[in-house]
Amino acid sequence: MASELRETLPTFNQQGNEETADVDITNWSALTSTAFAKSWGEAAAIVGLAVVVIAGLELLLRAANVPAYTMPLPSEVGSALLGNFSLFAPHLAATLRVLAIGYAIGAIIGIVLAGVITQFPFAEKIITPYVLLLVTTPMIALVPLLVQKMGFGPAPRIIAVSLAVGPMVMINSATGFRRTDLAKIALARSYGASTMQIFRKVRFPLALPMIIVGLMVGAIFGMLTAVGAEIVGSGEGLGNRLMFYSSRIQMANFWAVIVILATMGILIYVFFYWVGKRWASWQA
C-alpha cells in the first residue's frame, strides 16, 4: 500500500524545522506574519509615517523646483486622481473586466491541471514542458500577434491574462496536493474511500493554503499582464491610459493611474490574505 501511494503521490523531503519550512497564506512573506496594527498608537504611527513621506516628497520637489513634466507634486497627483476619476473609471472597468474573465479561466484550468498531474504522474511528464514554456515566456509578447488575428477587442488580452495566471495557480496548487500526508490517504483508503472522495475530503482541504497562495500570485501576475497587454495593443484600459498620458506629458494623470493600479494590487493582496485567514488559518 505504501509503495502504491508513493507512486501516485510524490513527496518532498524537508530538512530542519517543518513549522518554518511550510509556505502558506500566513507566512509566505514577512508582510503577512503579523497583524497590521495591535493598537491605535501603532496605526497612527503607520499612517503618520505615510503622511511624513508624502509631505516630505512634496517639499523636496518644491524646493528643487522639479518640472511637473518630470515629476508632478503629490498634491497635483491627488487633485488629478479626484478631479479626473470620471475619465479613469471606464478604463478601470475595462481592465477589471479583462482581468476577471482571464483570471477565472486561467485559475480554473490551473487547478484542474494540478489535480490531474498529481493523480496521474505520467500526465505531468507531458504537461510540464509546456508549463515551463508558459512560465518563462512573457505573455505580453503574444499580444501583437493575437491582435493581428483577433483585432483590438478584449479577446487577445483575456488570452494573455489566462496564460499568465494558469501556470502560477497550477504550480502552487500541485505543490499543495503533493504535500498531503500519506498516512491520511492510507487511512481513508482503508475505510473504502474512492479516489475522488480522497481528493475532495483529504487532498483538496489540506492543499487549500497553497492553492490560495497560487490564486493570489496568479491574480497579481494577471493584473500586470492585463496592464502590459493594454499598453501593447488596446484602445482602452488603464495600460492604454498610461501610454496616452505619457505621450501627452500629462504626468499628474499618469501618476494618478499608477496610484489606481497600486491600489488594485494592494486590494488583491488584502483580499486573498483575508480569504486565507478565513478558510486556511487552521494550518498556522
C-alpha positions in Angstrom: 0.0 0.0 0.0 2.8 2.4 0.9 4.7 1.8 -2.3 1.5 2.3 -4.3 0.8 5.6 -2.6 4.3 6.8 -3.2 4.0 6.1 -6.9 0.9 8.2 -7.2 1.8 10.9 -4.7 5.3 12.4 -5.0 6.6 14.0 -1.7 9.3 16.4 -0.8 11.7 15.6 2.0 12.1 18.6 4.2 15.0 19.3 6.4 15.0 21.3 9.5 12.0 22.7 11.3 8.9 21.8 9.4 7.0 24.6 11.0 9.2 27.2 9.3 9.5 25.2 6.1 5.8 25.3 5.3 4.7 28.1 2.9 1.1 29.2 3.2 -1.1 32.2 3.2 0.0 33.3 6.7 3.8 33.2 6.2 4.7 33.4 2.5 6.1 36.8 3.2 7.0 39.0 6.1 4.1 41.3 5.3 1.6 38.6 6.5 3.4 37.4 9.6 1.6 39.8 11.9 -1.4 42.0 12.1 -1.5 45.5 10.6 -1.6 47.2 14.0 -2.1 46.0 17.5 -3.3 49.3 18.9 -4.5 52.8 17.8 -1.0 54.1 18.6 0.6 51.7 16.1 -2.0 52.5 13.5 -1.4 56.3 14.0 2.4 55.7 13.7 1.9 53.8 10.4 -0.4 56.5 8.9 1.8 59.2 10.3 4.9 57.8 8.5 3.0 57.8 5.2 1.9 61.4 5.7 5.5 62.4 6.5 6.8 60.6 3.4 4.3 62.3 1.1 4.7 65.7 2.7 8.5 65.3 2.6 8.3 64.4 -1.1 6.1 67.4 -1.8 8.5 69.8 0.0 11.6 68.2 -1.7 10.1 68.6 -5.2 9.1 72.2 -4.5 12.5 73.1 -3.1 14.3 71.5 -6.0 11.8 73.2 -8.4 11.4 69.9 -10.3 9.3 70.5 -13.5 5.9 68.9 -13.4 6.6 67.1 -16.7 9.4 65.3 -14.9 7.8 64.5 -11.6 4.5 66.1 -10.5 3.8 67.1 -6.9 1.9 64.6 -4.8 -0.8 67.3 -4.3 -1.1 67.6 -8.1 -1.4 63.8 -8.4 -4.1 63.7 -5.7 -6.0 66.5 -7.5 -5.9 64.7 -10.8 -7.0 61.5 -9.1 -10.0 63.1 -7.5 -10.9 65.6 -10.3 -10.4 63.3 -13.3 -11.6 60.0 -11.8 -14.6 60.0 -14.1 -12.2 59.9 -17.0 -10.3 56.9 -15.5 -13.4 55.0 -14.4 -14.4 53.5 -17.9 -10.8 52.3 -18.4 -10.6 50.9 -14.9 -13.8 48.9 -15.7 -12.3 47.7 -18.9 -9.1 46.5 -17.1 -11.1 44.8 -14.3 -13.3 43.1 -16.9 -10.4 41.6 -18.8 -8.7 40.6 -15.5 -11.8 39.0 -14.1 -12.5 36.9 -17.2 -8.9 35.9 -17.9 -8.2 35.2 -14.3 -11.3 32.9 -13.9 -10.3 30.9 -17.0 -6.7 30.6 -16.0 -7.4 29.8 -12.4 -9.9 27.0 -13.2 -7.6 25.4 -15.8 -4.6 25.7 -13.4 -6.4 24.0 -10.5 -7.8 21.2 -12.8 -4.3 20.6 -14.3 -2.8 20.5 -10.8 -5.3 17.8 -9.8 -4.6 15.8 -13.0 -0.8 15.8 -12.8 -0.8 14.8 -9.1 -3.3 12.0 -9.7 -1.5 10.7 -12.9 2.3 11.2 -12.8 2.6 10.4 -16.5 0.4 13.4 -17.3 3.0 15.6 -15.5 5.7 14.4 -17.9 3.6 15.5 -20.8 2.4 18.8 -19.4 5.4 20.1 -17.5 7.5 21.2 -20.6 4.6 23.4 -21.8 4.0 24.8 -18.3 7.7 25.8 -18.1 7.4 27.4 -21.6 4.5 29.5 -20.4 6.2 30.5 -17.2 9.4 31.6 -19.0 7.7 33.3 -21.9 6.3 36.8 -21.3 2.7 36.6 -22.4 2.7 40.3 -23.4 4.9 39.3 -26.3 2.0 37.3 -27.8 -0.5 40.2 -27.7 0.6 41.9 -31.0 0.2 38.5 -32.8 -3.2 37.9 -31.2 -4.3 41.4 -32.1 -3.4 40.7 -35.8 -5.6 37.6 -35.7 -8.4 38.8 -33.4 -8.5 42.6 -33.6 -8.3 45.1 -30.8 -11.1 43.7 -28.8 -10.7 42.2 -25.3 -10.1 38.6 -26.5 -6.3 38.9 -27.0 -5.9 40.4 -23.5 -8.1 37.8 -21.9 -6.0 35.1 -23.5 -2.7 36.7 -22.4 -4.1 37.0 -18.8 -5.2 33.4 -18.8 -1.9 32.1 -20.0 -0.1 34.2 -17.3 -2.4 33.1 -14.4 -2.8 29.4 -15.2 0.8 28.2 -14.6 1.1 30.2 -11.4 -2.0 28.6 -10.0 -1.1 25.2 -11.3 2.4 25.1 -9.8 1.3 26.2 -6.3 -1.8 24.0 -6.3 0.2 21.0 -7.4 2.7 21.6 -4.6 -0.2 21.7 -2.1 -1.7 18.5 -3.5 1.6 16.7 -3.2 2.3 17.6 0.4 -0.8 15.7 1.6 0.1 13.3 4.4 0.4 9.8 3.1 -1.0 8.4 6.4 -4.3 10.3 6.0 -4.7 8.9 2.5 -3.9 5.4 3.6 -6.5 5.7 6.4 -9.1 7.0 4.0 -8.5 4.1 1.6 -8.7 1.6 4.5 -12.2 2.9 5.1 -13.1 2.3 1.4 -12.8 5.9 0.2 -12.7 6.3 -3.6 -10.0 8.3 -5.4 -12.5 11.2 -5.9 -13.5 11.1 -2.3 -9.9 11.2 -1.1 -9.3 14.1 -3.4 -12.4 16.1 -2.1 -12.1 15.1 1.5 -8.4 14.9 2.1 -6.2 16.2 -0.6 -8.1 19.4 -1.5 -8.7 20.7 2.0 -5.1 20.1 3.0 -3.8 21.7 -0.2 -6.1 24.8 0.3 -3.4 27.1 1.8 -1.1 26.6 -1.2 -4.0 26.9 -3.6 -4.9 30.3 -2.1 -1.3 31.4 -2.4 -1.3 30.3 -6.1 -4.6 32.3 -6.6 -3.0 35.3 -5.0 0.2 35.2 -7.1 -1.9 34.4 -10.2 -4.1 37.5 -9.6 -1.1 39.8 -9.3 0.6 38.4 -12.4 -2.7 38.6 -14.2 -3.1 42.3 -13.3 0.4 43.0 -14.5 -0.2 41.1 -17.7 -3.5 42.8 -18.3 -1.9 46.3 -18.0 1.0 45.3 -20.2 -1.3 43.9 -22.8 -3.3 47.2 -22.8 0.0 49.1 -23.4 1.0 46.9 -26.3 -2.3 46.6 -28.1 -5.5 48.1 -26.8 -7.6 51.2 -27.2 -8.9 51.1 -23.7 -7.9 50.1 -20.2 -5.5 51.7 -17.6 -2.5 50.5 -19.5 -3.7 52.4 -22.6 -4.1 55.5 -20.4 -0.5 55.2 -19.2 0.6 55.4 -22.8 -1.8 58.2 -23.6 -0.9 60.4 -20.7 2.9 59.8 -21.0 2.8 60.7 -24.8 1.0 64.0 -23.9 3.3 64.6 -20.9 0.2 64.8 -18.6 2.3 63.4 -15.7 -0.3 64.1 -13.0 -2.8 62.0 -14.7 -0.1 59.4 -15.5 0.8 59.1 -11.8 -2.9 59.0 -10.8 -3.3 55.9 -13.0 -0.2 54.4 -11.3 -1.9 55.1 -7.9 -5.0 53.3 -9.1 -3.0 50.3 -10.2 -1.1 50.2 -6.9 -4.3 50.3 -5.0 -5.7 47.4 -7.1 -2.6 45.3 -6.3 -2.9 46.1 -2.6 -6.6 45.2 -2.6 -5.8 41.9 -4.3 -3.2 41.1 -1.7 -5.6 42.1 1.2 -8.5 40.1 -0.2 -6.6 36.8 -0.6 -4.9 37.4 2.8 -8.4 37.6 4.3 -9.6 34.5 2.4 -6.5 32.6 3.7 -7.2 33.7 7.2 -10.9 32.8 6.9 -10.5 29.4 5.1 -7.0 28.2 5.7 -5.9 29.7 9.1 -6.0 26.2 10.6 -2.6 25.4 9.1 -1.0 28.3 11.0 
